[in-house]
Amino acid sequence: MNKLIARFAKDESGATAIEYGLIAALIAVAIIGAVSAVGTNLSSKFSTIASKIK
């Protein structure tokens, strides 16, 4: 039983998967923020162009 617990404590594959998941989540948040900022700026530009066309 002690060997099983020791082997479980040394196993880092779960920690690696969690780290990759956190990195992926951080990248997703950065992408969402960038797309949101670009979308807001683009919407503003289109509104300006539309008002000048009228």
mmCIF entry with sequence, helices, sheets and N, C-alpha, C, O atoms, coordinates in Angstrom:
data_MODEL
# 
_entry.id   MODEL 
# 
_entity.id                         1 
_entity.type                       polymer 
_entity.pdbx_number_of_molecules   1 
# 
_entity_poly.entity_id                      1 
_entity_poly.type                           'polypeptide(L)' 
_entity_poly.nstd_linkage                   no 
_entity_poly.nstd_monomer                   no 
_entity_poly.pdbx_seq_one_letter_code       MNKLIARFAKDESGATAIEYGLIAALIAVAIIGAVSAVGTNLSSKFSTIASKIK 
_entity_poly.pdbx_seq_one_letter_code_can   MNKLIARFAKDESGATAIEYGLIAALIAVAIIGAVSAVGTNLSSKFSTIASKIK 
_entity_poly.pdbx_strand_id                 A 
# 
loop_
_entity_poly_seq.entity_id 
_entity_poly_seq.num 
_entity_poly_seq.mon_id 
_entity_poly_seq.hetero 
1 1  MET n 
1 2  ASN n 
1 3  LYS n 
1 4  LEU n 
1 5  ILE n 
1 6  ALA n 
1 7  ARG n 
1 8  PHE n 
1 9  ALA n 
1 10 LYS n 
1 11 ASP n 
1 12 GLU n 
1 13 SER n 
1 14 GLY n 
1 15 ALA n 
1 16 THR n 
1 17 ALA n 
1 18 ILE n 
1 19 GLU n 
1 20 TYR n 
1 21 GLY n 
1 22 LEU n 
1 23 ILE n 
1 24 ALA n 
1 25 ALA n 
1 26 LEU n 
1 27 ILE n 
1 28 ALA n 
1 29 VAL n 
1 30 ALA n 
1 31 ILE n 
1 32 ILE n 
1 33 GLY n 
1 34 ALA n 
1 35 VAL n 
1 36 SER n 
1 37 ALA n 
1 38 VAL n 
1 39 GLY n 
1 40 THR n 
1 41 ASN n 
1 42 LEU n 
1 43 SER n 
1 44 SER n 
1 45 LYS n 
1 46 PHE n 
1 47 SER n 
1 48 THR n 
1 49 ILE n 
1 50 ALA n 
1 51 SER n 
1 52 LYS n 
1 53 ILE n 
1 54 LYS n 
# 
_struct_asym.id          A 
_struct_asym.entity_id   1 
# 
loop_
_struct_conf.conf_type_id 
_struct_conf.id 
_struct_conf.pdbx_PDB_helix_id 
_struct_conf.beg_label_comp_id 
_struct_conf.beg_label_asym_id 
_struct_conf.beg_label_seq_id 
_struct_conf.pdbx_beg_PDB_ins_code 
_struct_conf.end_label_comp_id 
_struct_conf.end_label_asym_id 
_struct_conf.end_label_seq_id 
_struct_conf.pdbx_end_PDB_ins_code 
_struct_conf.beg_auth_comp_id 
_struct_conf.beg_auth_asym_id 
_struct_conf.beg_auth_seq_id 
_struct_conf.end_auth_comp_id 
_struct_conf.end_auth_asym_id 
_struct_conf.end_auth_seq_id 
_struct_conf.pdbx_PDB_helix_class 
_struct_conf.details 
_struct_conf.pdbx_PDB_helix_length 
HELX_P HELX_P1 AA1 ASN A 2  ? LYS A 10 ? ASN A 2  LYS A 10 1 ? 9  
HELX_P HELX_P2 AA2 SER A 13 ? ILE A 53 ? SER A 13 ILE A 53 1 ? 41 
# 
_struct_conf_type.id          HELX_P 
_struct_conf_type.criteria    ? 
_struct_conf_type.reference   ? 
# 
loop_
_atom_site.group_PDB 
_atom_site.id 
_atom_site.type_symbol 
_atom_site.label_atom_id 
_atom_site.label_alt_id 
_atom_site.label_comp_id 
_atom_site.label_asym_id 
_atom_site.label_entity_id 
_atom_site.label_seq_id 
_atom_site.pdbx_PDB_ins_code 
_atom_site.Cartn_x 
_atom_site.Cartn_y 
_atom_site.Cartn_z 
_atom_site.occupancy 
_atom_site.B_iso_or_equiv 
_atom_site.pdbx_formal_charge 
_atom_site.auth_seq_id 
_atom_site.auth_comp_id 
_atom_site.auth_asym_id 
_atom_site.auth_atom_id 
_atom_site.pdbx_PDB_model_num 
ATOM 1   N N  . MET A 1 1  ? 0.819   -1.183 0.000   1.00 0.00 ? 1  MET A N  1 
ATOM 2   C CA . MET A 1 1  ? 0.000   0.000  0.000   1.00 0.00 ? 1  MET A CA 1 
ATOM 3   C C  . MET A 1 1  ? 0.873   1.262  0.000   1.00 0.00 ? 1  MET A C  1 
ATOM 4   O O  . MET A 1 1  ? 0.545   2.255  -0.649  1.00 0.00 ? 1  MET A O  1 
ATOM 5   N N  . ASN A 1 2  ? 1.977   1.207  0.731   1.00 0.00 ? 2  ASN A N  1 
ATOM 6   C CA . ASN A 1 2  ? 2.881   2.351  0.788   1.00 0.00 ? 2  ASN A CA 1 
ATOM 7   C C  . ASN A 1 2  ? 3.495   2.640  -0.581  1.00 0.00 ? 2  ASN A C  1 
ATOM 8   O O  . ASN A 1 2  ? 3.684   3.797  -0.956  1.00 0.00 ? 2  ASN A O  1 
ATOM 9   N N  . LYS A 1 3  ? 3.808   1.563  -1.329  1.00 0.00 ? 3  LYS A N  1 
ATOM 10  C CA . LYS A 1 3  ? 4.376   1.755  -2.663  1.00 0.00 ? 3  LYS A CA 1 
ATOM 11  C C  . LYS A 1 3  ? 3.372   2.423  -3.587  1.00 0.00 ? 3  LYS A C  1 
ATOM 12  O O  . LYS A 1 3  ? 3.746   3.260  -4.408  1.00 0.00 ? 3  LYS A O  1 
ATOM 13  N N  . LEU A 1 4  ? 2.110   2.066  -3.461  1.00 0.00 ? 4  LEU A N  1 
ATOM 14  C CA . LEU A 1 4  ? 1.065   2.666  -4.283  1.00 0.00 ? 4  LEU A CA 1 
ATOM 15  C C  . LEU A 1 4  ? 0.939   4.159  -3.996  1.00 0.00 ? 4  LEU A C  1 
ATOM 16  O O  . LEU A 1 4  ? 0.827   4.967  -4.918  1.00 0.00 ? 4  LEU A O  1 
ATOM 17  N N  . ILE A 1 5  ? 0.959   4.518  -2.731  1.00 0.00 ? 5  ILE A N  1 
ATOM 18  C CA . ILE A 1 5  ? 0.864   5.932  -2.348  1.00 0.00 ? 5  ILE A CA 1 
ATOM 19  C C  . ILE A 1 5  ? 2.097   6.697  -2.803  1.00 0.00 ? 5  ILE A C  1 
ATOM 20  O O  . ILE A 1 5  ? 1.986   7.826  -3.281  1.00 0.00 ? 5  ILE A O  1 
ATOM 21  N N  . ALA A 1 6  ? 3.266   6.094  -2.659  1.00 0.00 ? 6  ALA A N  1 
ATOM 22  C CA . ALA A 1 6  ? 4.502   6.750  -3.087  1.00 0.00 ? 6  ALA A CA 1 
ATOM 23  C C  . ALA A 1 6  ? 4.523   6.940  -4.602  1.00 0.00 ? 6  ALA A C  1 
ATOM 24  O O  . ALA A 1 6  ? 4.953   7.982  -5.096  1.00 0.00 ? 6  ALA A O  1 
ATOM 25  N N  . ARG A 1 7  ? 4.060   5.932  -5.333  1.00 0.00 ? 7  ARG A N  1 
ATOM 26  C CA . ARG A 1 7  ? 4.022   6.045  -6.791  1.00 0.00 ? 7  ARG A CA 1 
ATOM 27  C C  . ARG A 1 7  ? 3.015   7.116  -7.217  1.00 0.00 ? 7  ARG A C  1 
ATOM 28  O O  . ARG A 1 7  ? 3.266   7.858  -8.167  1.00 0.00 ? 7  ARG A O  1 
ATOM 29  N N  . PHE A 1 8  ? 1.881   7.200  -6.522  1.00 0.00 ? 8  PHE A N  1 
ATOM 30  C CA . PHE A 1 8  ? 0.884   8.221  -6.823  1.00 0.00 ? 8  PHE A CA 1 
ATOM 31  C C  . PHE A 1 8  ? 1.434   9.617  -6.541  1.00 0.00 ? 8  PHE A C  1 
ATOM 32  O O  . PHE A 1 8  ? 1.170   10.548 -7.301  1.00 0.00 ? 8  PHE A O  1 
ATOM 33  N N  . ALA A 1 9  ? 2.186   9.772  -5.471  1.00 0.00 ? 9  ALA A N  1 
ATOM 34  C CA . ALA A 1 9  ? 2.758   11.076 -5.111  1.00 0.00 ? 9  ALA A CA 1 
ATOM 35  C C  . ALA A 1 9  ? 3.810   11.521 -6.128  1.00 0.00 ? 9  ALA A C  1 
ATOM 36  O O  . ALA A 1 9  ? 3.962   12.715 -6.383  1.00 0.00 ? 9  ALA A O  1 
ATOM 37  N N  . LYS A 1 10 ? 4.539   10.555 -6.712  1.00 0.00 ? 10 LYS A N  1 
ATOM 38  C CA . LYS A 1 10 ? 5.579   10.896 -7.681  1.00 0.00 ? 10 LYS A CA 1 
ATOM 39  C C  . LYS A 1 10 ? 5.025   11.138 -9.084  1.00 0.00 ? 10 LYS A C  1 
ATOM 40  O O  . LYS A 1 10 ? 5.688   11.775 -9.903  1.00 0.00 ? 10 LYS A O  1 
ATOM 41  N N  . ASP A 1 11 ? 3.836   10.647 -9.372  1.00 0.00 ? 11 ASP A N  1 
ATOM 42  C CA . ASP A 1 11 ? 3.246   10.774 -10.702 1.00 0.00 ? 11 ASP A CA 1 
ATOM 43  C C  . ASP A 1 11 ? 2.888   12.227 -10.977 1.00 0.00 ? 11 ASP A C  1 
ATOM 44  O O  . ASP A 1 11 ? 2.074   12.813 -10.263 1.00 0.00 ? 11 ASP A O  1 
ATOM 45  N N  . GLU A 1 12 ? 3.488   12.810 -12.008 1.00 0.00 ? 12 GLU A N  1 
ATOM 46  C CA . GLU A 1 12 ? 3.262   14.213 -12.335 1.00 0.00 ? 12 GLU A CA 1 
ATOM 47  C C  . GLU A 1 12 ? 2.469   14.391 -13.621 1.00 0.00 ? 12 GLU A C  1 
ATOM 48  O O  . GLU A 1 12 ? 2.320   15.522 -14.084 1.00 0.00 ? 12 GLU A O  1 
ATOM 49  N N  . SER A 1 13 ? 1.958   13.327 -14.210 1.00 0.00 ? 13 SER A N  1 
ATOM 50  C CA . SER A 1 13 ? 1.238   13.461 -15.473 1.00 0.00 ? 13 SER A CA 1 
ATOM 51  C C  . SER A 1 13 ? -0.052  14.244 -15.292 1.00 0.00 ? 13 SER A C  1 
ATOM 52  O O  . SER A 1 13 ? -0.441  14.998 -16.184 1.00 0.00 ? 13 SER A O  1 
ATOM 53  N N  . GLY A 1 14 ? -0.719  14.085 -14.168 1.00 0.00 ? 14 GLY A N  1 
ATOM 54  C CA . GLY A 1 14 ? -1.929  14.859 -13.907 1.00 0.00 ? 14 GLY A CA 1 
ATOM 55  C C  . GLY A 1 14 ? -1.626  16.340 -13.745 1.00 0.00 ? 14 GLY A C  1 
ATOM 56  O O  . GLY A 1 14 ? -2.380  17.189 -14.219 1.00 0.00 ? 14 GLY A O  1 
ATOM 57  N N  . ALA A 1 15 ? -0.523  16.647 -13.077 1.00 0.00 ? 15 ALA A N  1 
ATOM 58  C CA . ALA A 1 15 ? -0.116  18.043 -12.896 1.00 0.00 ? 15 ALA A CA 1 
ATOM 59  C C  . ALA A 1 15 ? 0.204   18.682 -14.241 1.00 0.00 ? 15 ALA A C  1 
ATOM 60  O O  . ALA A 1 15 ? -0.125  19.845 -14.471 1.00 0.00 ? 15 ALA A O  1 
ATOM 61  N N  . THR A 1 16 ? 0.836   17.935 -15.118 1.00 0.00 ? 16 THR A N  1 
ATOM 62  C CA . THR A 1 16 ? 1.169   18.463 -16.443 1.00 0.00 ? 16 THR A CA 1 
ATOM 63  C C  . THR A 1 16 ? -0.104  18.755 -17.225 1.00 0.00 ? 16 THR A C  1 
ATOM 64  O O  . THR A 1 16 ? -0.194  19.784 -17.895 1.00 0.00 ? 16 THR A O  1 
ATOM 65  N N  . ALA A 1 17 ? -1.075  17.877 -17.151 1.00 0.00 ? 17 ALA A N  1 
ATOM 66  C CA . ALA A 1 17 ? -2.333  18.094 -17.861 1.00 0.00 ? 17 ALA A CA 1 
ATOM 67  C C  . ALA A 1 17 ? -3.048  19.333 -17.325 1.00 0.00 ? 17 ALA A C  1 
ATOM 68  O O  . ALA A 1 17 ? -3.619  20.103 -18.097 1.00 0.00 ? 17 ALA A O  1 
ATOM 69  N N  . ILE A 1 18 ? -3.020  19.523 -16.026 1.00 0.00 ? 18 ILE A N  1 
ATOM 70  C CA . ILE A 1 18 ? -3.640  20.709 -15.432 1.00 0.00 ? 18 ILE A CA 1 
ATOM 71  C C  . ILE A 1 18 ? -2.911  21.968 -15.878 1.00 0.00 ? 18 ILE A C  1 
ATOM 72  O O  . ILE A 1 18 ? -3.548  22.980 -16.169 1.00 0.00 ? 18 ILE A O  1 
ATOM 73  N N  . GLU A 1 19 ? -1.589  21.921 -15.934 1.00 0.00 ? 19 GLU A N  1 
ATOM 74  C CA . GLU A 1 19 ? -0.818  23.083 -16.385 1.00 0.00 ? 19 GLU A CA 1 
ATOM 75  C C  . GLU A 1 19 ? -1.156  23.431 -17.831 1.00 0.00 ? 19 GLU A C  1 
ATOM 76  O O  . GLU A 1 19 ? -1.340  24.602 -18.163 1.00 0.00 ? 19 GLU A O  1 
ATOM 77  N N  . TYR A 1 20 ? -1.236  22.431 -18.680 1.00 0.00 ? 20 TYR A N  1 
ATOM 78  C CA . TYR A 1 20 ? -1.598  22.692 -20.083 1.00 0.00 ? 20 TYR A CA 1 
ATOM 79  C C  . TYR A 1 20 ? -3.013  23.253 -20.179 1.00 0.00 ? 20 TYR A C  1 
ATOM 80  O O  . TYR A 1 20 ? -3.276  24.128 -21.003 1.00 0.00 ? 20 TYR A O  1 
ATOM 81  N N  . GLY A 1 21 ? -3.912  22.766 -19.355 1.00 0.00 ? 21 GLY A N  1 
ATOM 82  C CA . GLY A 1 21 ? -5.272  23.291 -19.341 1.00 0.00 ? 21 GLY A CA 1 
ATOM 83  C C  . GLY A 1 21 ? -5.311  24.749 -18.917 1.00 0.00 ? 21 GLY A C  1 
ATOM 84  O O  . GLY A 1 21 ? -6.053  25.544 -19.494 1.00 0.00 ? 21 GLY A O  1 
ATOM 85  N N  . LEU A 1 22 ? -4.523  25.107 -17.916 1.00 0.00 ? 22 LEU A N  1 
ATOM 86  C CA . LEU A 1 22 ? -4.469  26.494 -17.460 1.00 0.00 ? 22 LEU A CA 1 
ATOM 87  C C  . LEU A 1 22 ? -3.860  27.400 -18.523 1.00 0.00 ? 22 LEU A C  1 
ATOM 88  O O  . LEU A 1 22 ? -4.325  28.522 -18.723 1.00 0.00 ? 22 LEU A O  1 
ATOM 89  N N  . ILE A 1 23 ? -2.829  26.923 -19.201 1.00 0.00 ? 23 ILE A N  1 
ATOM 90  C CA . ILE A 1 23 ? -2.218  27.709 -20.280 1.00 0.00 ? 23 ILE A CA 1 
ATOM 91  C C  . ILE A 1 23 ? -3.225  27.925 -21.405 1.00 0.00 ? 23 ILE A C  1 
ATOM 92  O O  . ILE A 1 23 ? -3.340  29.032 -21.931 1.00 0.00 ? 23 ILE A O  1 
ATOM 93  N N  . ALA A 1 24 ? -3.955  26.875 -21.775 1.00 0.00 ? 24 ALA A N  1 
ATOM 94  C CA . ALA A 1 24 ? -4.963  27.000 -22.831 1.00 0.00 ? 24 ALA A CA 1 
ATOM 95  C C  . ALA A 1 24 ? -6.059  27.980 -22.428 1.00 0.00 ? 24 ALA A C  1 
ATOM 96  O O  . ALA A 1 24 ? -6.522  28.765 -23.256 1.00 0.00 ? 24 ALA A O  1 
ATOM 97  N N  . ALA A 1 25 ? -6.478  27.942 -21.162 1.00 0.00 ? 25 ALA A N  1 
ATOM 98  C CA . ALA A 1 25 ? -7.505  28.873 -20.688 1.00 0.00 ? 25 ALA A CA 1 
ATOM 99  C C  . ALA A 1 25 ? -6.998  30.309 -20.728 1.00 0.00 ? 25 ALA A C  1 
ATOM 100 O O  . ALA A 1 25 ? -7.740  31.215 -21.106 1.00 0.00 ? 25 ALA A O  1 
ATOM 101 N N  . LEU A 1 26 ? -5.753  30.526 -20.347 1.00 0.00 ? 26 LEU A N  1 
ATOM 102 C CA . LEU A 1 26 ? -5.162  31.865 -20.375 1.00 0.00 ? 26 LEU A CA 1 
ATOM 103 C C  . LEU A 1 26 ? -5.069  32.393 -21.802 1.00 0.00 ? 26 LEU A C  1 
ATOM 104 O O  . LEU A 1 26 ? -5.353  33.564 -22.052 1.00 0.00 ? 26 LEU A O  1 
ATOM 105 N N  . ILE A 1 27 ? -4.675  31.539 -22.729 1.00 0.00 ? 27 ILE A N  1 
ATOM 106 C CA . ILE A 1 27 ? -4.607  31.945 -24.133 1.00 0.00 ? 27 ILE A CA 1 
ATOM 107 C C  . ILE A 1 27 ? -6.000  32.274 -24.657 1.00 0.00 ? 27 ILE A C  1 
ATOM 108 O O  . ILE A 1 27 ? -6.170  33.243 -25.396 1.00 0.00 ? 27 ILE A O  1 
ATOM 109 N N  . ALA A 1 28 ? -6.993  31.479 -24.281 1.00 0.00 ? 28 ALA A N  1 
ATOM 110 C CA . ALA A 1 28 ? -8.370  31.732 -24.716 1.00 0.00 ? 28 ALA A CA 1 
ATOM 111 C C  . ALA A 1 28 ? -8.871  33.077 -24.188 1.00 0.00 ? 28 ALA A C  1 
ATOM 112 O O  . ALA A 1 28 ? -9.534  33.818 -24.915 1.00 0.00 ? 28 ALA A O  1 
ATOM 113 N N  . VAL A 1 29 ? -8.561  33.395 -22.939 1.00 0.00 ? 29 VAL A N  1 
ATOM 114 C CA . VAL A 1 29 ? -8.983  34.676 -22.368 1.00 0.00 ? 29 VAL A CA 1 
ATOM 115 C C  . VAL A 1 29 ? -8.305  35.830 -23.106 1.00 0.00 ? 29 VAL A C  1 
ATOM 116 O O  . VAL A 1 29 ? -8.940  36.849 -23.376 1.00 0.00 ? 29 VAL A O  1 
ATOM 117 N N  . ALA A 1 30 ? -7.031  35.676 -23.431 1.00 0.00 ? 30 ALA A N  1 
ATOM 118 C CA . ALA A 1 30 ? -6.309  36.722 -24.169 1.00 0.00 ? 30 ALA A CA 1 
ATOM 119 C C  . ALA A 1 30 ? -6.913  36.918 -25.561 1.00 0.00 ? 30 ALA A C  1 
ATOM 120 O O  . ALA A 1 30 ? -7.071  38.050 -26.018 1.00 0.00 ? 30 ALA A O  1 
ATOM 121 N N  . ILE A 1 31 ? -7.247  35.826 -26.226 1.00 0.00 ? 31 ILE A N  1 
ATOM 122 C CA . ILE A 1 31 ? -7.851  35.921 -27.562 1.00 0.00 ? 31 ILE A CA 1 
ATOM 123 C C  . ILE A 1 31 ? -9.211  36.591 -27.490 1.00 0.00 ? 31 ILE A C  1 
ATOM 124 O O  . ILE A 1 31 ? -9.525  37.446 -28.318 1.00 0.00 ? 31 ILE A O  1 
ATOM 125 N N  . ILE A 1 32 ? -10.020 36.215 -26.512 1.00 0.00 ? 32 ILE A N  1 
ATOM 126 C CA . ILE A 1 32 ? -11.349 36.817 -26.364 1.00 0.00 ? 32 ILE A CA 1 
ATOM 127 C C  . ILE A 1 32 ? -11.227 38.313 -26.102 1.00 0.00 ? 32 ILE A C  1 
ATOM 128 O O  . ILE A 1 32 ? -11.987 39.104 -26.661 1.00 0.00 ? 32 ILE A O  1 
ATOM 129 N N  . GLY A 1 33 ? -10.284 38.705 -25.262 1.00 0.00 ? 33 GLY A N  1 
ATOM 130 C CA . GLY A 1 33 ? -10.076 40.123 -24.987 1.00 0.00 ? 33 GLY A CA 1 
ATOM 131 C C  . GLY A 1 33 ? -9.639  40.889 -26.218 1.00 0.00 ? 33 GLY A C  1 
ATOM 132 O O  . GLY A 1 33 ? -10.123 41.992 -26.471 1.00 0.00 ? 33 GLY A O  1 
ATOM 133 N N  . ALA A 1 34 ? -8.722  40.310 -26.990 1.00 0.00 ? 34 ALA A N  1 
ATOM 134 C CA . ALA A 1 34 ? -8.239  40.972 -28.199 1.00 0.00 ? 34 ALA A CA 1 
ATOM 135 C C  . ALA A 1 34 ? -9.343  41.102 -29.244 1.00 0.00 ? 34 ALA A C  1 
ATOM 136 O O  . ALA A 1 34 ? -9.491  42.155 -29.864 1.00 0.00 ? 34 ALA A O  1 
ATOM 137 N N  . VAL A 1 35 ? -10.106 40.052 -29.437 1.00 0.00 ? 35 VAL A N  1 
ATOM 138 C CA . VAL A 1 35 ? -11.183 40.085 -30.425 1.00 0.00 ? 35 VAL A CA 1 
ATOM 139 C C  . VAL A 1 35 ? -12.261 41.082 -30.001 1.00 0.00 ? 35 VAL A C  1 
ATOM 140 O O  . VAL A 1 35 ? -12.829 41.780 -30.840 1.00 0.00 ? 35 VAL A O  1 
ATOM 141 N N  . SER A 1 36 ? -12.536 41.146 -28.723 1.00 0.00 ? 36 SER A N  1 
ATOM 142 C CA . SER A 1 36 ? -13.524 42.093 -28.219 1.00 0.00 ? 36 SER A CA 1 
ATOM 143 C C  . SER A 1 36 ? -13.069 43.531 -28.459 1.00 0.00 ? 36 SER A C  1 
ATOM 144 O O  . SER A 1 36 ? -13.862 44.371 -28.884 1.00 0.00 ? 36 SER A O  1 
ATOM 145 N N  . ALA A 1 37 ? -11.810 43.813 -28.190 1.00 0.00 ? 37 ALA A N  1 
ATOM 146 C CA . ALA A 1 37 ? -11.281 45.167 -28.399 1.00 0.00 ? 37 ALA A CA 1 
ATOM 147 C C  . ALA A 1 37 ? -11.289 45.536 -29.879 1.00 0.00 ? 37 ALA A C  1 
ATOM 148 O O  . ALA A 1 37 ? -11.659 46.652 -30.241 1.00 0.00 ? 37 ALA A O  1 
ATOM 149 N N  . VAL A 1 38 ? -10.886 44.609 -30.723 1.00 0.00 ? 38 VAL A N  1 
ATOM 150 C CA . VAL A 1 38 ? -10.880 44.864 -32.165 1.00 0.00 ? 38 VAL A CA 1 
ATOM 151 C C  . VAL A 1 38 ? -12.307 45.054 -32.668 1.00 0.00 ? 38 VAL A C  1 
ATOM 152 O O  . VAL A 1 38 ? -12.560 45.921 -33.505 1.00 0.00 ? 38 VAL A O  1 
ATOM 153 N N  . GLY A 1 39 ? -13.237 44.253 -32.164 1.00 0.00 ? 39 GLY A N  1 
ATOM 154 C CA . GLY A 1 39 ? -14.634 44.367 -32.572 1.00 0.00 ? 39 GLY A CA 1 
ATOM 155 C C  . GLY A 1 39 ? -15.220 45.715 -32.207 1.00 0.00 ? 39 GLY A C  1 
ATOM 156 O O  . GLY A 1 39 ? -15.965 46.302 -32.993 1.00 0.00 ? 39 GLY A O  1 
ATOM 157 N N  . THR A 1 40 ? -14.894 46.215 -31.023 1.00 0.00 ? 40 THR A N  1 
ATOM 158 C CA . THR A 1 40 ? -15.390 47.522 -30.593 1.00 0.00 ? 40 THR A CA 1 
ATOM 159 C C  . THR A 1 40 ? -14.826 48.623 -31.480 1.00 0.00 ? 40 THR A C  1 
ATOM 160 O O  . THR A 1 40 ? -15.555 49.516 -31.911 1.00 0.00 ? 40 THR A O  1 
ATOM 161 N N  . ASN A 1 41 ? -13.531 48.556 -31.748 1.00 0.00 ? 41 ASN A N  1 
ATOM 162 C CA . ASN A 1 41 ? -12.912 49.566 -32.616 1.00 0.00 ? 41 ASN A CA 1 
ATOM 163 C C  . ASN A 1 41 ? -13.471 49.500 -34.034 1.00 0.00 ? 41 ASN A C  1 
ATOM 164 O O  . ASN A 1 41 ? -13.714 50.534 -34.657 1.00 0.00 ? 41 ASN A O  1 
ATOM 165 N N  . LEU A 1 42 ? -13.672 48.308 -34.534 1.00 0.00 ? 42 LEU A N  1 
ATOM 166 C CA . LEU A 1 42 ? -14.192 48.139 -35.884 1.00 0.00 ? 42 LEU A CA 1 
ATOM 167 C C  . LEU A 1 42 ? -15.627 48.651 -35.976 1.00 0.00 ? 42 LEU A C  1 
ATOM 168 O O  . LEU A 1 42 ? -15.996 49.279 -36.968 1.00 0.00 ? 42 LEU A O  1 
ATOM 169 N N  . SER A 1 43 ? -16.422 48.396 -34.971 1.00 0.00 ? 43 SER A N  1 
ATOM 170 C CA . SER A 1 43 ? -17.790 48.896 -34.945 1.00 0.00 ? 43 SER A CA 1 
ATOM 171 C C  . SER A 1 43 ? -17.807 50.421 -34.952 1.00 0.00 ? 43 SER A C  1 
ATOM 172 O O  . SER A 1 43 ? -18.630 51.036 -35.630 1.00 0.00 ? 43 SER A O  1 
ATOM 173 N N  . SER A 1 44 ? -16.906 51.019 -34.206 1.00 0.00 ? 44 SER A N  1 
ATOM 174 C CA . SER A 1 44 ? -16.803 52.475 -34.175 1.00 0.00 ? 44 SER A CA 1 
ATOM 175 C C  . SER A 1 44 ? -16.420 53.027 -35.542 1.00 0.00 ? 44 SER A C  1 
ATOM 176 O O  . SER A 1 44 ? -16.974 54.033 -35.985 1.00 0.00 ? 44 SER A O  1 
ATOM 177 N N  . LYS A 1 45 ? -15.487 52.380 -36.203 1.00 0.00 ? 45 LYS A N  1 
ATOM 178 C CA . LYS A 1 45 ? -15.064 52.821 -37.543 1.00 0.00 ? 45 LYS A CA 1 
ATOM 179 C C  . LYS A 1 45 ? -16.217 52.729 -38.542 1.00 0.00 ? 45 LYS A C  1 
ATOM 180 O O  . LYS A 1 45 ? -16.430 53.645 -39.336 1.00 0.00 ? 45 LYS A O  1 
ATOM 181 N N  . PHE A 1 46 ? -16.959 51.619 -38.498 1.00 0.00 ? 46 PHE A N  1 
ATOM 182 C CA . PHE A 1 46 ? -18.087 51.466 -39.412 1.00 0.00 ? 46 PHE A CA 1 
ATOM 183 C C  . PHE A 1 46 ? -19.172 52.504 -39.140 1.00 0.00 ? 46 PHE A C  1 
ATOM 184 O O  . PHE A 1 46 ? -19.795 53.008 -40.074 1.00 0.00 ? 46 PHE A O  1 
ATOM 185 N N  . SER A 1 47 ? -19.398 52.821 -37.887 1.00 0.00 ? 47 SER A N  1 
ATOM 186 C CA . SER A 1 47 ? -20.391 53.862 -37.554 1.00 0.00 ? 47 SER A CA 1 
ATOM 187 C C  . SER A 1 47 ? -19.954 55.213 -38.098 1.00 0.00 ? 47 SER A C  1 
ATOM 188 O O  . SER A 1 47 ? -20.779 55.970 -38.610 1.00 0.00 ? 47 SER A O  1 
ATOM 189 N N  . THR A 1 48 ? -18.669 55.524 -37.994 1.00 0.00 ? 48 THR A N  1 
ATOM 190 C CA . THR A 1 48 ? -18.144 56.771 -38.515 1.00 0.00 ? 48 THR A CA 1 
ATOM 191 C C  . THR A 1 48 ? -18.295 56.829 -40.035 1.00 0.00 ? 48 THR A C  1 
ATOM 192 O O  . THR A 1 48 ? -18.710 57.848 -40.588 1.00 0.00 ? 48 THR A O  1 
ATOM 193 N N  . ILE A 1 49 ? -17.958 55.739 -40.693 1.00 0.00 ? 49 ILE A N  1 
ATOM 194 C CA . ILE A 1 49 ? -18.080 55.700 -42.152 1.00 0.00 ? 49 ILE A CA 1 
ATOM 195 C C  . ILE A 1 49 ? -19.545 55.819 -42.579 1.00 0.00 ? 49 ILE A C  1 
ATOM 196 O O  . ILE A 1 49 ? -19.860 56.530 -43.534 1.00 0.00 ? 49 ILE A O  1 
ATOM 197 N N  . ALA A 1 50 ? -20.442 55.119 -41.868 1.00 0.00 ? 50 ALA A N  1 
ATOM 198 C CA . ALA A 1 50 ? -21.860 55.163 -42.199 1.00 0.00 ? 50 ALA A CA 1 
ATOM 199 C C  . ALA A 1 50 ? -22.429 56.571 -42.024 1.00 0.00 ? 50 ALA A C  1 
ATOM 200 O O  . ALA A 1 50 ? -23.261 57.006 -42.820 1.00 0.00 ? 50 ALA A O  1 
ATOM 201 N N  . SER A 1 51 ? -21.988 57.279 -40.995 1.00 0.00 ? 51 SER A N  1 
ATOM 202 C CA . SER A 1 51 ? -22.489 58.638 -40.778 1.00 0.00 ? 51 SER A CA 1 
ATOM 203 C C  . SER A 1 51 ? -21.960 59.596 -41.839 1.00 0.00 ? 51 SER A C  1 
ATOM 204 O O  . SER A 1 51 ? -22.653 60.546 -42.205 1.00 0.00 ? 51 SER A O  1 
ATOM 205 N N  . LYS A 1 52 ? -20.765 59.372 -42.334 1.00 0.00 ? 52 LYS A N  1 
ATOM 206 C CA . LYS A 1 52 ? -20.208 60.232 -43.379 1.00 0.00 ? 52 LYS A CA 1 
ATOM 207 C C  . LYS A 1 52 ? -20.852 59.954 -44.735 1.00 0.00 ? 52 LYS A C  1 
ATOM 208 O O  . LYS A 1 52 ? -20.949 60.855 -45.569 1.00 0.00 ? 52 LYS A O  1 
ATOM 209 N N  . ILE A 1 53 ? -21.289 58.727 -44.961 1.00 0.00 ? 53 ILE A N  1 
ATOM 210 C CA . ILE A 1 53 ? -21.948 58.387 -46.228 1.00 0.00 ? 53 ILE A CA 1 
ATOM 211 C C  . ILE A 1 53 ? -23.318 59.043 -46.307 1.00 0.00 ? 53 ILE A C  1 
ATOM 212 O O  . ILE A 1 53 ? -23.737 59.497 -47.371 1.00 0.00 ? 53 ILE A O  1 
ATOM 213 N N  . LYS A 1 54 ? -24.010 59.089 -45.179 1.00 0.00 ? 54 LYS A N  1 
ATOM 214 C CA . LYS A 1 54 ? -25.355 59.684 -45.157 1.00 0.00 ? 54 LYS A CA 1 
ATOM 215 C C  . LYS A 1 54 ? -25.213 61.152 -45.424 1.00 0.00 ? 54 LYS A C  1 
ATOM 216 O O  . LYS A 1 54 ? -26.210 61.873 -45.456 1.00 0.00 ? 54 LYS A O  1 
# 
